[in-house]
């Protein structure tokens, strides 16, 4: 697959959470200032956190409007709680804006579980809503209601979903959770225990922003409750190197790893050093691709120097 085709695939997927199947529904509207829109987004998210309570029972999440403040604890009161559930905040810089992503960790992670990178695939059940205000006027009296409208519900996932094709807010928070423990019983479907469970509140600037989707208006803050069952390491560009090994700086950001400076990040680049030799051929040892990144040789035949596929002077 050449670089042009890889870019085409990425362009198709950049506007959606997980699949190009929805690309036909993308409808752009005039672009607003990021800071102005973020102010509106974070206001509605905080309003939602302060006027609704969360119930997590039998591994299922329900969020409802508070009707009895004496018994129903507003979600914002769980901010930095020492016990679960706990509401946390991650700051993310994008478009010169420092965004706050609020998210719930509903329970402790499985200690031996694997946390996904931004380049992995995940098996996850999720329930997606968007937030909006609705104003109605009756007898000259206006009433504004905060709504959470469901747009997608996937309780029984069957496919692993690529993290790099998800919205930015999802990619930032999912690596903070770990997958569960797989339970295989002969003759029965695979099940999972101790899986990561959470809720993410995503400002539109880290979601779809001005691009309306099927069932989602433009400039909509998003809310996802989810269960992280399993993680699968990928080789997105098929070059023989796992995508999570293409994060050369080790900072969890795959957008700043471009060895040959051609504008194609290494995890999408089939020729990482731009020497016109395919990476998958440069890393072979006696015609076989090594089973781990640490086994890839440098030009002197050892594993201590610059890997051959990153050295344009070595083939």
C-alpha positions in Angstrom: 0.0 0.0 0.0 1.5 3.3 -1.0 1.5 6.5 1.1 -1.2 8.2 -0.9 -3.6 5.3 -0.3 -2.8 5.4 3.4 -3.5 9.1 3.6 -6.8 8.6 1.7 -7.9 6.0 4.3 -7.0 8.3 7.2 -8.8 11.2 5.6 -11.9 9.1 5.3 -11.8 8.2 9.0 -10.7 11.4 10.7 -14.3 12.7 11.1 -15.8 9.6 12.8 -15.4 7.6 15.9 -14.5 4.2 14.5 -15.7 3.5 10.9 -15.8 5.0 7.4 -19.3 3.8 7.1 -20.6 7.1 8.4 -18.5 9.4 6.3 -21.3 10.2 3.9 -23.2 11.8 6.8 -20.5 14.4 7.5 -22.0 17.8 7.1 -19.7 20.8 7.7 -21.1 24.1 9.1 -19.3 27.5 9.5 -16.3 27.2 11.8 -16.5 28.9 15.2 -13.6 30.2 17.2 -12.2 27.3 19.2 -12.0 29.2 22.5 -15.6 30.5 22.2 -16.9 27.0 21.5 -14.9 25.5 24.2 -16.3 27.9 26.7 -19.8 26.9 25.7 -18.9 23.2 25.8 -17.3 23.1 29.2 -20.2 25.1 30.6 -22.8 22.6 29.5 -20.6 19.7 30.6 -20.2 21.2 34.1 -24.0 21.9 34.2 -24.6 18.3 33.4 -22.2 17.1 36.1 -23.8 19.4 38.7 -27.4 18.5 37.9 -27.2 14.8 37.3 -26.3 11.8 39.3 -24.6 8.5 38.3 -25.7 5.0 39.2 -23.3 2.1 38.5 -25.0 -1.2 39.3 -24.3 -4.6 38.0 -21.7 -3.1 35.6 -24.2 -0.8 34.0 -24.2 3.0 34.0 -27.3 5.1 34.3 -27.1 8.9 34.5 -30.3 10.7 35.6 -31.4 14.2 36.5 -31.3 14.9 40.2 -34.8 15.1 41.8 -33.8 14.5 45.4 -30.6 16.2 46.4 -30.6 14.5 49.8 -30.2 11.1 48.3 -28.8 11.6 44.8 -25.2 12.8 44.7 -24.3 15.1 41.9 -21.5 13.7 39.7 -19.3 16.7 40.3 -19.1 15.8 44.0 -17.0 12.8 43.0 -14.2 15.0 41.7 -10.9 13.6 42.8 -12.7 11.2 45.2 -10.3 8.9 47.1 -12.6 6.0 46.5 -14.5 4.7 43.4 -16.3 6.0 41.5 -14.0 8.9 41.1 -14.3 11.9 38.7 -10.9 13.0 37.3 -9.7 15.6 34.8 -7.1 15.4 32.1 -5.8 18.5 30.3 -5.2 18.3 26.6 -3.8 21.1 24.4 -5.2 21.4 20.9 -5.6 24.3 18.6 -3.9 26.6 21.2 -6.7 25.7 23.7 -6.1 23.8 27.0 -9.1 21.5 27.1 -10.3 19.8 30.2 -11.7 16.3 29.7 -13.7 15.1 32.7 -13.9 11.3 33.1 -15.1 8.8 35.6 -13.1 5.7 36.7 -15.9 3.5 38.0 -13.7 0.9 39.6 -10.1 -0.2 40.0 -8.3 -1.5 37.0 -7.4 -5.2 36.7 -3.8 -5.2 37.9 -2.5 -7.5 35.2 -4.6 -5.8 32.5 -3.1 -4.1 29.4 -3.7 -0.4 28.8 -4.1 0.5 25.1 -1.9 2.9 23.3 -3.3 5.4 20.8 -2.3 3.1 18.0 -3.9 -0.1 19.4 -7.3 -1.7 18.8 -9.8 -2.1 21.6 -12.8 -4.4 22.2 -15.3 -2.2 24.0 -19.0 -1.9 24.7 -20.1 1.7 24.8 -23.2 4.0 25.0 -22.9 7.4 23.3 -25.0 10.6 24.0 -24.6 14.2 23.0 -25.5 17.2 25.2 -27.7 20.1 24.2 -30.1 22.7 25.5 -33.7 22.8 24.4 -35.8 25.9 25.0 -39.6 25.8 24.9 -42.0 28.7 25.3 -45.5 28.1 26.7 -47.8 31.0 27.6 -44.9 33.4 27.1 -42.8 31.5 29.7 -39.6 30.1 28.4 -38.1 26.9 29.9 -34.6 25.6 29.1 -33.9 21.9 29.5 -30.5 20.2 29.4 -30.8 17.0 27.3 -28.5 14.0 26.8 -29.6 12.4 23.5 -28.4 8.8 22.7 -26.9 8.4 19.2 -25.2 5.0 19.5 -25.4 2.0 21.7 -23.1 -1.1 21.3 -23.6 -3.4 24.3 -22.3 -6.5 22.6 -19.1 -5.7 20.6 -17.8 -8.2 18.1 -15.1 -6.2 16.4 -11.9 -4.6 17.7 -11.9 -0.9 17.0 -8.8 1.2 16.0 -7.9 3.8 18.5 -6.1 6.0 15.8 -9.5 6.4 14.0 -11.4 7.5 17.1 -12.1 11.1 18.1 -9.4 12.9 20.0 -11.1 12.8 23.4 -11.5 9.0 23.2 -7.9 8.5 22.3 -6.7 10.7 25.2 -8.7 8.9 27.9 -8.9 5.2 26.9 -5.2 4.6 27.6 -5.8 5.6 31.2 -7.8 2.3 31.6 -6.8 -1.3 31.5 -8.5 -4.3 29.7 -10.1 -7.1 31.7 -9.4 -10.7 32.2 -10.6 -13.1 29.4 -12.7 -16.1 30.4 -12.9 -18.9 27.9 -15.3 -21.8 28.5 -15.7 -24.5 26.0 -18.9 -24.2 24.0 -19.6 -20.7 25.3 -18.8 -17.2 24.0 -15.7 -15.5 25.4 -16.5 -13.3 28.5 -14.5 -10.8 30.5 -14.2 -10.0 34.1 -12.5 -7.0 35.9 -12.7 -4.9 32.7 -12.0 -1.2 32.8 -15.2 0.8 33.2 -15.7 4.6 32.8 -17.5 7.6 31.5 -15.9 10.3 29.3 -17.3 13.9 28.8 -15.8 15.2 25.6 -15.9 18.9 24.5 -16.7 19.2 20.8 -13.2 20.5 20.0 -11.9 17.0 20.8 -14.9 15.4 19.2 -16.5 16.2 15.8 -16.5 20.1 16.3 -18.4 21.6 13.3 -18.9 18.3 11.5 -22.4 17.0 12.0 -22.7 13.2 12.0 -25.6 10.9 11.6 -27.6 11.5 14.8 -25.1 14.1 16.2 -25.5 17.8 15.5 -22.4 20.0 15.0 -20.7 21.5 18.0 -22.0 18.8 20.3 -20.2 17.8 23.6 -20.2 14.0 23.8 -20.7 11.6 26.7 -19.6 8.0 26.4 -20.0 5.3 29.1 -17.8 2.3 28.2 -16.4 -1.1 29.2 -12.8 -1.9 28.0 -12.7 -5.7 27.5 -9.6 -6.4 25.5 -6.7 -4.8 23.7 -5.0 -5.9 20.5 -1.6 -4.6 19.3 -1.6 -3.5 15.6 0.7 -3.1 12.7 -1.3 -0.4 10.9 1.1 0.0 7.9 2.0 -3.7 7.7 5.7 -3.0 7.8 6.4 -5.8 10.3 6.7 -3.4 13.3 3.9 -3.2 15.8 2.4 0.3 15.8 3.1 0.8 19.5 6.8 0.2 18.8 6.7 3.1 16.3 6.4 5.6 19.2 10.2 6.3 19.1 10.0 9.1 21.7 8.0 7.0 24.1 5.6 9.9 24.9 2.4 8.2 23.8 2.1 10.6 20.9 2.5 8.9 17.5 2.1 12.2 15.5 5.6 13.4 16.3 7.5 10.3 15.1 8.4 10.9 11.4 12.0 9.7 10.9 12.3 10.7 7.2 10.4 14.0 7.6 8.1 13.2 4.7 4.9 14.2 6.6 3.8 10.6 7.1 4.1 9.3 10.7 6.1 6.1 11.1 3.1 4.0 12.1 1.6 4.8 8.6 4.9 4.8 6.7 6.0 1.7 4.9 9.5 3.2 4.4 10.4 4.9 7.7 13.8 6.3 6.7 12.9 7.3 3.2 15.6 5.3 1.5 13.3 3.6 -1.0 13.7 0.3 0.7 10.6 -1.1 2.4 10.9 -1.3 6.2 9.6 -4.9 6.3 12.5 -5.9 4.1 15.1 -4.0 5.9 14.3 -5.5 9.3 14.4 -9.2 8.2 17.0 -11.5 9.6 17.7 -14.4 7.2 14.5 -13.6 5.4 12.4 -13.6 8.6 10.8 -10.6 10.4 11.9 -10.6 14.1 9.3 -11.4 16.7 10.1 -8.4 18.8 11.3 -4.8 18.2 14.4 -5.4 20.4 15.7 -8.0 18.0 15.9 -5.7 14.9 19.5 -5.2 13.9 21.5 -2.0 13.3 23.8 -1.6 10.3 26.7 -3.3 12.2 24.7 -6.4 12.9 24.0 -5.7 16.6 20.9 -4.5 18.4 22.5 -1.6 20.2 22.7 1.1 17.5 20.2 2.8 15.2 17.9 0.3 13.7 18.4 -0.5 10.0 14.9 0.7 9.0 15.6 4.1 10.6 19.0 4.6 9.0 18.8 5.8 5.4 22.5 4.9 4.9 21.9 1.3 5.8 19.9 -1.3 3.8 
